[in-house]
């Protein structure tokens, strides 16, 4: 039944159409608290994920707003019935996908306090209390990281915002305005938020150099040095390295100390993305694993991950704190009343937001309520459960360990039948993960490692226990993926040359669809796809001794070898020989994220007169989008070459 809410002249003037009687406010609050506590109590018995179609949700809640207010209790009932059940419960004990997040009740109440008091924590004058509270929380973080007293930070919405803030700060501190000569470096395991941030900050694709990670999914320091040297020789300016303190896919940690030394010697800014793993420094094991993080120029943290804060709260810490304000402070005439004395902080001068909520209240309230030791135990417990998962995977012949436990992540897959093709096993695992999500008993997600599909199990929630982890592993192990997978023949790993095919067709003009289908990996292209793809190509010739590509260059051209022989070399060592029926350039052509990709990973030199068909990267990417089997085959080749380099 619709009814107007009770208004109170004791709060504001009687003609305020949005005022509510204090007793009614209390009743509303009690109703909401009851609903939330009931939800949290029954959550372990609820599905981890409950999905719905757009049509189903439109039927439930798509409607015009009412002209007259409605009964609050009825609205809460509708939320509890029609909205809140249809989501992935990141705080569920069996939510092991992505990066889980189970907050705490004091943290949630902190958000309520910040929202109800409607704090703008952008300036000291209007928010001295909340500003000092944020400074206090940031100083806790500073001490945990081992940063010096002159370090400074800012709370933001999450890791994505923190990474963007870090890049902007580094650019301003190192060079000032944007320059086309700037180059930043990161690994192919870096979170996609860095690519998004770089794109929106105006960096071109050739200004972000993506480096192939080593077998442990970490940056190769030698490759970083070589790439910097090549860029300096080409007149470019290295200014930033973004390292990882716990990658999303595997929890891997870069050699932070080694990278810091390289950056210090070359006067390059080292940023560490510790959004996932940074707060592991609270534990002895985490501190050891993250050794060297204190040497970084900036660090991204996410309290709404391993510090168990409700979404959303991220953090950027900067070693030289004055660099943060120099990058963002701006004092227009309409803000002259704000306090700009040396002994106060205006957080609007440390980031992108002018009006900003107080995120510090929930962090402070939760840490004060439980104490730091409780969070240490929760982090240690997550690490222990991940190690338990690894041991169970290694002991179960039905399961295969892909990457060992690191921080709170372990990756694995269900083994296929004896002799099963890798592609079929991967598709079976991918479908298995989707099936588990649909059933709602457990949520896992996948990633691609070394060209193969892998299941990620991420233990982050303080609500998860040993029984939950073992149940998730058993759900995977007990599935028969031969029934789950679509049985599509895997493309042979042998090249056309090794298979002994007649390659005379490559020497003829008029490259067509039938000829393209004879190239390894392209067997399933349609006539229409081939015509569009080949129409973008041009023939190029190379004499013996002529370099076709140079390592570290940014050219993103894909080549089909028509005639001749090509030597693939890394650091003067020959690592491969290519001939008619082979292709190259797929590593640089495949997009890593938001137009950014690898540079050339090797130098290729013609050893005899050679002809190639050169195709732009955009044409290859379009074909890969339209032809999934070609996409799978080409990416498998790329992953194998990266692994063997």
C-alpha positions in Angstrom: 0.0 0.0 0.0 1.3 3.4 -0.9 1.6 6.0 1.9 3.6 9.1 2.5 6.3 8.9 5.2 6.0 10.8 8.5 7.8 14.1 8.5 9.2 16.0 11.5 9.4 19.8 12.0 12.1 19.0 14.7 14.7 18.2 12.1 14.1 20.9 9.4 11.3 23.3 8.5 7.8 21.9 8.2 7.7 22.4 4.5 10.7 20.2 3.8 9.2 17.5 1.5 12.0 15.0 2.3 12.0 15.2 6.1 11.3 12.0 8.2 10.2 11.7 11.8 13.0 10.5 14.1 10.9 7.5 15.3 10.2 6.6 11.7 13.9 6.8 10.9 14.7 4.4 13.7 12.1 2.0 12.6 13.5 2.1 9.0 16.9 1.4 10.3 15.8 -1.5 12.5 14.0 -2.9 9.5 17.0 -2.7 7.3 19.3 -4.2 9.9 17.0 -7.1 10.5 16.9 -7.8 6.8 20.7 -7.7 6.5 21.4 -9.8 9.5 18.9 -12.4 8.3 20.6 -12.4 4.9 24.1 -12.8 6.4 22.8 -15.6 8.6 21.3 -17.7 5.9 23.9 -16.9 3.2 26.0 -20.1 3.5 22.8 -22.0 2.7 22.0 -19.8 -0.3 23.4 -20.3 -3.9 26.7 -18.6 -4.5 25.4 -17.2 -7.7 21.9 -16.8 -8.9 21.6 -15.5 -12.5 18.6 -14.2 -14.4 17.9 -13.0 -17.9 17.4 -9.3 -18.7 13.8 -10.1 -19.6 13.2 -11.7 -16.2 14.7 -8.7 -14.3 12.7 -6.2 -16.4 9.6 -8.0 -15.5 10.4 -7.7 -11.8 11.7 -4.2 -11.4 11.4 -2.1 -14.5 8.8 0.6 -13.8 8.4 4.4 -13.7 9.0 6.2 -10.4 6.0 6.8 -8.2 4.5 10.3 -7.9 3.6 9.5 -4.2 5.9 7.8 -1.7 5.4 4.1 -1.0 5.5 2.0 2.2 9.2 1.5 3.2 8.7 -2.0 4.6 7.1 -3.1 1.4 10.1 -1.6 -0.6 12.5 -3.5 1.6 10.5 -6.7 1.0 10.8 -6.0 -2.8 14.5 -5.5 -2.6 14.9 -8.7 -0.6 12.7 -10.6 -3.1 13.4 -9.1 -6.5 16.8 -7.6 -6.4 19.3 -8.9 -3.8 18.9 -12.6 -4.6 20.0 -12.1 -8.2 23.7 -11.6 -7.8 27.0 -13.3 -7.2 27.6 -13.3 -3.5 31.2 -12.3 -3.3 31.0 -12.8 0.5 29.8 -16.4 0.2 32.0 -19.0 1.8 32.2 -20.9 -1.5 32.9 -17.9 -3.7 36.4 -18.7 -5.0 36.2 -16.9 -8.4 37.7 -13.6 -9.5 38.9 -11.9 -6.2 36.3 -12.6 -3.5 35.3 -10.1 -0.9 33.7 -10.7 2.4 33.3 -7.5 4.4 32.6 -7.1 8.1 29.6 -5.7 9.9 31.5 -2.8 11.5 32.8 -1.9 8.1 29.3 -1.9 6.7 28.1 0.3 9.5 31.0 2.7 8.8 29.6 3.1 5.3 26.2 3.8 6.8 27.7 6.5 9.0 29.6 8.1 6.1 26.5 8.1 3.9 24.1 9.3 6.6 26.3 12.2 7.6 26.9 13.0 3.9 30.6 13.9 4.4 32.6 15.5 1.7 36.1 14.5 2.6 37.8 16.6 -0.1 39.0 19.5 2.1 40.2 20.1 5.6 38.0 23.0 6.3 34.8 21.1 5.6 36.0 17.7 7.0 38.8 18.1 9.5 37.7 15.1 11.5 37.2 12.7 8.6 40.4 14.0 7.0 42.5 13.3 10.1 40.9 9.9 10.3 42.0 9.1 6.7 45.5 10.4 7.5 45.6 8.1 10.5 44.5 5.1 8.4 47.0 5.9 5.7 49.8 6.1 8.2 48.9 2.6 9.4 49.2 1.4 5.8 52.5 3.3 5.5 54.0 1.6 8.5 52.9 -1.8 7.4 54.6 -1.3 4.0 57.8 0.0 5.5 57.5 3.4 3.8 59.3 6.5 5.1 57.5 9.1 7.1 57.4 11.5 4.2 55.2 9.1 2.2 51.6 10.0 1.5 48.5 8.4 0.2 44.8 8.7 -0.7 41.8 6.4 -0.5 40.1 5.9 -3.8 37.3 3.7 -5.2 39.5 0.7 -5.9 42.6 -0.7 -7.6 41.7 0.6 -11.0 41.4 4.2 -9.8 44.6 3.8 -7.8 46.6 2.5 -10.8 45.3 5.4 -12.9 46.3 7.9 -10.2 49.7 6.3 -9.9 50.4 6.6 -13.6 49.3 10.2 -13.7 51.5 10.9 -10.6 54.5 9.2 -12.1 54.2 11.0 -15.4 54.0 14.4 -13.7 56.8 13.6 -11.3 59.2 12.3 -13.9 58.6 14.4 -17.0 55.6 16.8 -16.5 53.3 17.1 -19.5 52.5 14.3 -21.8 55.3 13.4 -24.3 55.2 11.1 -27.3 58.7 9.8 -26.3 57.4 8.3 -23.0 57.4 4.5 -22.6 56.1 2.4 -19.7 56.8 -1.3 -19.1 54.7 -4.1 -17.6 54.2 -7.8 -17.9 51.5 -9.8 -19.7 50.2 -10.8 -16.3 49.4 -7.3 -15.2 45.8 -6.4 -14.4 43.7 -5.0 -17.3 43.1 -1.8 -15.3 46.6 -0.6 -16.2 45.8 -0.8 -19.9 42.5 1.0 -19.3 44.2 3.7 -17.3 47.0 4.2 -19.8 44.5 4.5 -22.7 42.4 7.2 -20.9 45.5 9.1 -19.9 46.4 9.5 -23.5 49.2 6.9 -24.0 49.4 5.4 -27.5 49.7 1.6 -28.1 53.4 2.0 -28.7 54.0 3.7 -25.4 53.1 0.7 -23.2 55.5 -2.1 -23.7 54.1 -5.5 -22.6 56.8 -7.9 -21.7 56.4 -11.7 -21.9 56.5 -13.2 -18.4 58.7 -16.1 -17.4 57.5 -19.7 -16.6 56.6 -18.5 -13.1 54.5 -15.6 -14.6 56.9 -12.9 -13.5 58.7 -10.1 -15.3 62.1 -11.1 -16.7 64.5 -8.4 -15.4 66.9 -9.1 -18.3 64.1 -8.4 -20.8 63.2 -5.2 -19.0 66.8 -4.0 -19.3 67.0 -5.0 -23.0 63.7 -3.3 -23.8 64.8 -0.1 -22.0 68.1 -0.1 -23.9 66.4 -0.5 -27.2 64.0 2.3 -26.5 66.8 4.7 -25.4 68.6 3.9 -28.5 65.5 4.8 -30.5 65.2 8.1 -28.8 62.4 7.1 -26.4 62.2 7.9 -22.7 61.5 5.1 -20.2 59.6 6.5 -17.3 57.6 3.8 -15.5 57.7 0.1 -14.7 54.5 -1.4 -13.3 55.3 -4.6 -11.3 52.9 -7.0 -9.5 52.6 -8.0 -5.9 50.2 -10.8 -6.5 48.8 -11.2 -10.0 45.1 -11.9 -10.5 45.7 -15.1 -12.6 48.2 -16.9 -10.3 49.1 -14.7 -7.3 52.6 -14.4 -8.7 55.0 -11.8 -7.3 57.6 -10.0 -9.4 61.2 -9.7 -8.2 60.4 -6.4 -6.5 63.9 -5.8 -5.1 65.6 -6.6 -8.4 63.2 -4.3 -10.3 63.6 -1.6 -7.8 67.4 -1.7 -8.3 67.0 -1.5 -12.1 64.6 1.4 -11.8 66.8 3.3 -9.4 69.9 3.0 -11.6 67.9 4.2 -14.6 65.9 6.9 -12.8 62.6 5.2 -13.7 59.5 5.2 -11.5 58.6 1.8 -10.1 54.9 1.3 -9.4 53.7 -1.9 -7.6 50.2 -3.1 -8.1 49.5 -4.7 -4.8 45.7 -4.4 -5.0 45.3 -8.1 -4.5 48.3 -9.2 -2.4 49.7 -6.0 -0.8 48.1 -6.5 2.6 49.8 -9.8 3.0 52.7 -7.8 4.4 50.7 -8.0 7.7 51.9 -11.7 8.0 55.4 -13.1 8.3 55.0 -15.2 5.1 53.5 -12.3 3.2 56.3 -9.9 4.3 58.9 -12.4 3.1 57.2 -13.0 -0.2 56.8 -9.2 -0.8 60.3 -8.3 0.1 61.3 -5.1 -1.7 57.8 -3.6 -1.9 59.0 -0.8 0.4 61.4 0.3 -2.4 58.7 1.1 -4.8 57.9 4.7 -5.7 54.1 4.0 -5.5 51.9 1.1 -4.4 48.3 0.2 -5.1 46.4 -1.4 -2.3 42.8 -2.6 -2.1 41.4 -2.7 1.5 38.2 -4.2 0.0 40.1 -7.3 -0.8 42.4 -8.9 1.8 41.6 -6.3 4.5 37.9 -7.4 4.3 36.4 -4.0 3.8 33.0 -3.6 2.1 33.2 -2.5 -1.5 34.4 0.0 -2.5 37.8 1.3 -1.1 41.2 1.3 -2.7 44.4 3.1 -1.9 47.4 4.6 -3.5 50.6 5.1 -1.4 53.4 7.3 -2.8 57.0 7.2 -1.4 57.6 10.9 -2.0 54.3 12.2 -0.7 54.7 15.7 -2.2 54.7 14.2 -5.7 51.1 13.2 -5.2 49.9 16.7 -4.5 52.1 18.3 -7.2 50.4 16.0 -9.7 46.8 16.9 -8.8 46.5 20.1 -6.8 44.4 22.9 -8.5 43.0 25.9 -6.8 40.3 27.7 -8.8 38.7 30.9 -7.7 35.5 29.3 -6.5 37.5 27.2 -4.0 39.6 30.0 -2.5 37.8 29.6 0.9 39.4 26.2 1.4 42.3 25.9 3.8 45.6 25.7 2.0 48.0 26.1 5.0 51.1 23.9 5.1 49.9 21.9 8.1 46.6 20.6 6.7 45.7 18.2 3.9 43.0 18.6 1.3 42.5 15.2 -0.2 41.0 16.7 -3.3 44.6 17.8 -4.1 45.7 14.1 -4.1 43.5 12.6 -6.8 40.8 13.0 -9.4 37.9 13.5 -7.1 36.8 16.9 -5.7 33.7 15.7 -3.9 34.6 12.4 -2.3 32.9 10.3 0.4 34.7 9.4 3.6 36.0 5.8 2.9 38.2 6.0 6.0 35.4 5.6 8.5 34.7 2.0 7.7 38.4 1.1 7.6 39.1 2.7 10.9 36.0 1.3 12.6 36.6 -2.3 11.5 40.3 -2.2 12.4 39.5 -0.7 15.8 36.7 -3.2 16.4 38.7 -6.4 15.6 42.3 -5.3 16.1 45.1 -5.8 13.5 45.9 -9.3 14.8 42.5 -10.6 13.7 43.2 -9.5 10.2 46.6 -11.1 10.3 45.0 -14.4 11.3 42.4 -14.1 8.5 45.1 -13.6 5.9 47.3 -16.4 7.2 44.2 -18.7 7.2 43.5 -17.9 3.6 47.1 -18.8 2.7 46.9 -22.0 4.6 43.7 -23.0 2.8 45.3 -22.4 -0.5 48.3 -24.6 0.4 45.8 -27.2 1.5 44.1 -27.0 -1.9 47.4 -27.4 -3.7 48.2 -30.6 -1.7 44.8 -32.0 -2.3 45.2 -31.3 -6.1 48.6 -33.0 -6.1 47.2 -36.1 -4.3 44.2 -36.5 -6.5 44.9 -38.3 -9.8 41.8 -36.7 -11.4 43.3 -33.2 -11.0 46.3 -31.5 -12.5 48.2 -28.6 -10.8 48.9 -25.8 -13.2 50.5 -23.2 -10.9 51.4 -23.6 -7.2 49.7 -21.7 -4.4 50.9 -18.2 -4.2 49.4 -15.9 -1.7 45.7 -16.9 -1.9 45.6 -18.3 -5.5 46.1 -21.8 -6.9 45.3 -22.9 -10.5 44.5 -26.4 -11.7 42.4 -28.3 -14.1 40.4 -31.6 -14.3 42.4 -34.2 -16.2 40.9 -35.6 -19.4 40.7 -39.2 -20.4 44.0 -40.9 -21.5 45.0 -39.6 -24.9 42.5 -36.7 -24.8 43.5 -33.7 -26.9 44.6 -30.7 -24.9 41.9 -28.5 -26.6 39.2 -30.9 -25.6 40.4 -31.0 -22.0 40.5 -27.2 -21.9 36.9 -26.9 -23.3 35.7 -29.5 -20.9 37.1 -27.6 -18.0 35.7 -24.3 -19.2 32.2 -25.8 -19.5 32.6 -27.4 -16.1 33.3 -24.0 -14.5 30.2 -22.6 -16.3 28.1 -25.6 -15.1 29.1 -25.2 -11.5 28.2 -21.5 -11.7 24.8 -22.3 -13.0 24.1 -24.8 -10.3 25.2 -22.2 -7.7 26.9 -24.6 -5.3 30.4 -23.2 -5.8 31.8 -20.4 -7.9 35.2 -20.8 -9.6 36.6 -18.8 -12.6 39.2 -19.5 -15.2 42.2 -17.9 -16.9 44.6 -18.8 -19.6 48.1 -19.8 -18.7 50.8 -20.8 -21.3 48.0 -21.1 -23.9 45.9 -23.5 -21.8 42.7 -23.0 -19.9 43.2 -23.2 -16.1 40.7 -23.1 -13.2 41.5 -20.4 -10.6 40.7 -21.1 -6.9 41.1 -17.9 -4.9 40.7 -18.1 -1.2 40.2 -14.6 0.2 37.0 -14.7 2.3 37.4 -14.9 6.0 34.1 -16.9 6.0 35.6 -19.7 3.9 36.8 -22.9 5.6 38.5 -26.2 4.9 35.2 -27.9 4.1 34.3 -25.2 1.5 37.7 -25.6 -0.3 37.5 -29.3 -0.3 34.0 -29.2 -1.6 35.0 -27.0 -4.5 37.9 -29.3 -5.5 35.6 -32.4 -5.3 33.0 -30.7 -7.5 35.7 -30.4 -10.2 37.3 -33.8 -9.7 34.0 -35.7 -9.7 32.9 -34.3 -13.1 33.3 -36.3 -16.3 34.6 -33.6 -18.6 34.5 -36.0 -21.6 30.7 -35.6 -21.4 31.0 -31.9 -20.6 33.2 -30.8 -23.5 32.1 -30.2 -27.1 34.1 -32.7 -29.1 35.9 -30.6 -31.6 39.1 -32.0 -33.1 42.2 -30.2 -32.0 44.3 -28.6 -34.7 47.5 -30.5 -35.2 50.6 -29.0 -33.6 52.7 -30.0 -36.5 53.5 -27.2 -39.0 52.6 -27.6 -42.7 56.3 -28.1 -43.5 56.7 -30.9 -41.0 53.5 -32.6 -42.2 55.0 -33.0 -45.6 52.2 -31.1 -47.5 52.7 -29.9 -51.0 53.6 -26.3 -50.7 53.9 -25.4 -54.4 50.6 -23.4 -54.1 52.4 -20.9 -51.9 54.6 -19.8 -54.8 51.7 -19.0 -57.0 49.9 -15.7 -57.2 46.3 -15.2 -56.3 46.3 -16.3 -52.7 42.8 -17.6 -51.9 40.7 -19.2 -49.2 41.6 -22.8 -50.2 45.3 -21.9 -49.9 44.8 -20.2 -46.6 43.1 -23.3 -45.2 46.3 -25.2 -45.8 48.2 -23.1 -43.3 48.4 -24.6 -39.8 45.6 -23.2 -37.6 43.6 -21.7 -40.4 41.9 -24.9 -41.6 38.4 -23.8 -40.5 38.2 -20.3 -42.1 35.3 -19.7 -44.5 35.6 -18.3 -47.9 34.1 -15.0 -46.8 36.4 -14.7 -43.8 39.4 -15.5 -45.9 38.5 -13.0 -48.6 38.2 -10.2 -46.0 41.4 -11.2 -44.3 43.6 -11.7 -47.3 42.2 -8.5 -48.9 44.1 -6.5 -46.4 47.5 -8.1 -47.2 50.4 -7.1 -49.3 53.4 -9.1 -50.6 56.9 -8.2 -49.4 60.3 -9.6 -50.3 63.5 -9.9 -48.3 67.1 -10.6 -49.5 69.5 -12.9 -47.6 70.8 -11.2 -44.5 68.0 -8.6 -44.5 66.2 -8.2 -41.2 62.5 -8.6 -41.5 61.7 -7.6 -37.9 63.8 -6.3 -35.1 63.4 -7.3 -31.5 61.6 -4.7 -29.3 60.2 -2.7 -32.2 56.5 -2.0 -32.0 55.4 -3.0 -35.5 52.2 -5.1 -35.3 52.2 -6.8 -38.7 51.3 -10.5 -39.1 53.2 -12.5 -41.8 52.5 -15.6 -43.7 55.7 -17.1 -45.2 55.3 -17.8 -48.9 58.8 -18.6 -50.0 62.3 -18.8 -48.5 63.8 -19.4 -45.1 63.8 -17.1 -42.0 66.0 -17.3 -38.9 64.3 -16.3 -35.6 66.9 -15.0 -33.2 67.0 -13.8 -29.6 70.3 -12.3 -28.3 72.2 -13.6 -31.3 70.9 -17.2 -30.6 68.8 -18.9 -33.2 65.6 -20.1 -31.6 63.6 -21.1 -34.6 63.6 -21.5 -38.4 60.5 -20.6 -40.5 59.7 -21.6 -44.0 56.7 -21.8 -46.4 53.5 -22.6 -44.6 54.7 -20.9 -41.3 53.6 -17.6 -39.9 55.1 -15.1 -37.5 54.1 -11.8 -35.8 51.0 -13.3 -34.0 52.5 -12.4 -30.6 52.7 -8.7 -31.4 49.4 -8.7 -33.4 47.3 -10.2 -30.7 45.9 -7.5 -28.4 46.8 -7.7 -24.7 44.3 -5.1 -23.6 42.7 -1.8 -24.9 44.9 -1.6 -28.0 48.1 -2.4 -26.2 50.2 -5.5 -27.1 53.6 -7.1 -27.0 56.4 -5.6 -29.0 58.5 -7.8 -31.3 59.9 -10.6 -29.1 62.6 -11.7 -31.5 64.6 -10.5 -34.5 63.8 -12.3 -37.8 66.4 -12.4 -40.6 66.0 -13.9 -44.1 68.7 -16.6 -44.8 67.7 -16.9 -48.5 65.5 -14.9 -50.8 62.1 -14.9 -49.1 58.5 -13.7 -49.8 55.9 -13.1 -47.2 52.3 -11.9 -47.2 52.1 -9.0 -44.7 48.7 -8.4 -43.0 47.8 -5.7 -40.4 47.2 -6.8 -36.9 43.7 -5.4 -37.0 42.8 -7.9 -39.9 44.1 -10.8 -37.8 42.2 -9.7 -34.7 39.0 -9.4 -36.7 39.5 -12.9 -38.1 40.2 -14.3 -34.7 37.0 -12.8 -33.4 35.0 -14.4 -36.2 36.7 -17.8 -36.2 37.1 -19.2 -32.7 39.0 -22.3 -33.8 41.6 -20.2 -35.6 41.8 -17.9 -32.6 42.5 -21.0 -30.3 45.1 -22.4 -32.7 46.9 -19.1 -33.2 47.0 -18.3 -29.5 48.3 -21.8 -28.7 51.2 -21.2 -31.1 51.8 -17.8 -29.6 51.8 -19.2 -26.1 54.2 -22.0 -27.1 56.6 -19.6 -28.6 56.5 -17.3 -25.6 57.2 -20.3 -23.4 60.1 -21.6 -25.4 61.8 -18.2 -26.0 
